[in-house]
Amino acid sequence: MVHVLQSMKQLYQSHWRAYTLGIGVILLLIAVGVYFLRAATAEAAYQQPIAFNHQVMVQAGVPCLFCHTGATQSAVAGIPSVERCMGCHKTIATDNPEVQKLATYWQQQKPIPWVRVNRLPRFVYFSHEVHVVAAGLNCEQCHGDVGHMTVTKPAVQFTMGFCLNCHEQQPNAPQLMDCVVCHK
């Protein structure tokens, strides 16, 4: 009887090991699948209706504030209007397929349905004007080196910690650490 119980115990242990190994392999495959799915989804999230390359603009000497004029005047930097883009592209690079897409939006009198790249929660107040004009920050400090990006992607995660780290380093840090500065 003892011999039978030992045999059953060994059989149970060997099946348990195989079962555990099988579950481990399945979990590993799921994790790898989720990783690649998220990477593909993140890449697809930044596909724009027009493949806009900031690098080309920077190489041509166009500063960020030429197109994103709201950054010096309001809370929102803004996306340039089709009219603003066509101001240059009526004559510049007109044979480029992406500029031709732009011209189509212009002819149809439709805005370009850009996919938003950076987003803050609704409960956060942020003013580009305060940061660009009053604090003298440049765009790259928060948005990364967009001028060398062929596809614009978030350079940082705009978390409370990211903002507080910067605020702590300012000469008026005590005032900037008050919650109502960002949460109104």
C-alpha positions as CSV (number, residue, x, y, z in Angstrom):
1,M,0.0,0.0,0.0
2,V,2.8,2.4,0.9
3,H,4.5,1.6,-2.4
4,V,1.3,2.5,-4.3
5,L,1.0,5.8,-2.4
6,Q,4.6,6.6,-3.3
7,S,4.0,5.8,-6.9
8,M,0.9,8.0,-7.0
9,K,2.8,10.8,-5.3
10,Q,5.6,10.6,-7.9
11,L,3.0,10.5,-10.7
12,Y,1.3,13.6,-9.2
13,Q,4.6,15.5,-8.8
14,S,5.7,14.8,-12.4
15,H,2.2,15.9,-13.7
16,W,2.4,18.9,-11.5
17,R,5.8,19.9,-12.9
18,A,4.5,19.5,-16.5
19,Y,1.4,21.4,-15.7
20,T,3.4,24.3,-14.0
21,L,5.9,24.4,-16.9
22,G,3.0,24.5,-19.4
23,I,1.3,27.4,-17.6
24,G,4.7,29.2,-17.4
25,V,5.2,28.8,-21.2
26,I,1.7,30.0,-21.9
27,L,2.1,33.1,-19.6
28,L,5.4,33.8,-21.3
29,L,3.8,33.7,-24.8
30,I,1.0,35.9,-23.7
31,A,3.5,38.5,-22.2
32,V,5.5,38.5,-25.5
33,G,2.4,38.9,-27.5
34,V,1.1,41.8,-25.4
35,Y,4.6,43.5,-25.7
36,F,4.6,43.3,-29.5
37,L,0.9,44.3,-29.7
38,R,1.5,47.4,-27.5
39,A,4.5,48.3,-29.5
40,A,2.6,48.0,-32.8
41,T,-0.4,49.9,-31.4
42,A,1.9,52.7,-30.0
43,E,3.5,53.1,-33.4
44,A,0.1,53.2,-35.2
45,A,-1.1,55.8,-32.7
46,Y,1.4,58.3,-34.2
47,Q,0.5,57.8,-37.8
48,Q,-0.7,61.1,-39.1
49,P,-2.9,61.9,-42.1
50,I,0.2,63.7,-43.6
51,A,3.6,62.3,-42.9
52,F,5.0,65.5,-41.4
53,N,8.8,65.5,-40.8
54,H,9.9,68.2,-38.4
55,Q,13.5,67.5,-39.3
56,V,13.0,68.9,-42.8
57,M,11.5,72.1,-41.4
58,V,14.4,72.6,-38.9
59,Q,16.9,72.0,-41.6
60,A,15.2,74.7,-43.6
61,G,15.6,77.1,-40.7
62,V,11.9,77.2,-39.7
63,P,11.7,77.7,-35.9
64,C,9.0,76.0,-33.8
65,L,7.3,79.3,-33.0
66,F,6.8,80.1,-36.7
67,C,4.2,77.4,-37.0
68,H,3.2,77.0,-33.3
69,T,2.4,80.7,-32.8
70,G,0.1,80.1,-29.8
71,A,3.0,79.1,-27.6
72,T,3.9,82.7,-27.0
73,Q,0.4,84.0,-26.8
74,S,-1.8,81.5,-25.0
75,A,-2.1,78.3,-23.0
76,V,-2.1,76.2,-26.1
77,A,0.8,76.1,-28.6
78,G,-1.7,75.0,-31.3
79,I,-1.4,73.1,-34.6
80,P,-0.9,75.4,-37.6
81,S,-3.9,75.8,-39.8
82,V,-4.0,74.5,-43.4
83,E,-3.8,78.1,-44.5
84,R,-0.6,78.7,-42.5
85,C,1.0,75.6,-44.1
86,M,-0.1,76.6,-47.6
87,G,1.3,80.1,-47.0
88,C,4.7,78.5,-47.8
89,H,3.7,75.3,-49.6
90,K,1.9,77.1,-52.5
91,T,5.4,77.4,-53.9
92,I,7.7,75.2,-51.8
93,A,8.0,71.5,-52.5
94,T,4.7,71.4,-54.5
95,D,5.8,68.1,-56.1
96,N,6.2,66.3,-52.7
97,P,3.3,63.8,-52.3
98,E,2.8,64.9,-48.6
99,V,2.6,68.5,-49.7
100,Q,0.1,67.4,-52.3
101,K,-2.0,65.9,-49.6
102,L,-1.9,69.2,-47.8
103,A,-3.0,71.0,-51.0
104,T,-6.0,68.6,-51.2
105,Y,-7.1,69.6,-47.7
106,W,-6.7,73.2,-48.7
107,Q,-8.7,72.8,-51.9
108,Q,-11.5,71.0,-50.0
109,Q,-11.5,73.7,-47.3
110,K,-11.1,71.0,-44.6
111,P,-8.8,70.9,-41.6
112,I,-6.2,68.2,-41.3
113,P,-7.3,65.6,-38.8
114,W,-4.0,65.4,-36.9
115,V,-3.7,62.7,-34.2
116,R,-2.8,64.3,-30.9
117,V,0.7,63.3,-29.7
118,N,0.9,64.9,-26.2
119,R,-2.0,65.1,-23.8
120,L,-2.5,66.3,-20.3
121,P,-5.3,65.2,-18.0
122,R,-8.3,67.6,-17.9
123,F,-7.6,68.5,-14.3
124,V,-4.2,70.0,-15.1
125,Y,-3.8,73.6,-16.1
126,F,-0.8,74.3,-18.3
127,S,0.1,77.4,-20.2
128,H,2.7,77.4,-23.0
129,E,2.9,81.2,-22.8
130,V,4.0,81.1,-19.1
131,H,6.6,78.5,-19.8
132,V,7.9,79.9,-23.1
133,V,7.7,83.6,-22.6
134,A,7.8,84.1,-18.8
135,A,10.1,81.2,-17.9
136,G,12.1,81.3,-21.1
137,L,12.0,77.5,-21.7
138,N,12.6,76.2,-25.1
139,C,10.3,73.6,-26.8
140,E,13.0,70.8,-26.5
141,Q,13.0,70.9,-22.7
142,C,9.6,69.2,-22.6
143,H,9.0,67.9,-26.2
144,G,12.5,66.5,-26.8
145,D,14.5,67.0,-29.9
146,V,11.5,67.1,-32.3
147,G,13.8,68.8,-34.9
148,H,15.5,65.4,-35.3
149,M,12.4,63.3,-35.3
150,T,11.0,62.0,-38.6
151,V,7.9,60.9,-36.8
152,T,6.8,63.0,-33.8
153,K,6.4,61.0,-30.6
154,P,6.2,62.0,-27.0
155,A,9.7,62.5,-25.6
156,V,8.7,62.3,-22.0
157,Q,5.6,61.3,-20.0
158,F,4.0,64.4,-18.7
159,T,3.5,63.3,-15.1
160,M,3.2,65.3,-12.0
161,G,6.7,64.1,-11.1
162,F,8.1,65.4,-14.4
163,C,6.6,68.9,-13.8
164,L,7.6,69.0,-10.1
165,N,11.2,68.0,-10.8
166,C,11.5,71.1,-13.1
167,H,9.5,73.4,-10.7
168,E,11.9,72.4,-7.8
169,Q,14.9,73.7,-9.7
170,Q,13.4,77.2,-10.4
171,P,14.4,80.3,-8.3
172,N,10.7,80.7,-7.3
173,A,10.3,77.0,-6.4
174,P,8.2,77.6,-3.2
175,Q,5.5,79.3,-5.2
176,L,5.6,76.8,-8.0
177,M,5.1,73.9,-5.5
178,D,1.6,75.1,-4.6
179,C,-1.0,72.8,-6.0
180,V,-3.1,75.6,-7.4
181,V,-0.4,76.5,-9.9
182,C,-1.3,73.5,-12.0
183,H,-4.6,72.3,-10.5
184,K,-7.2,75.1,-10.8
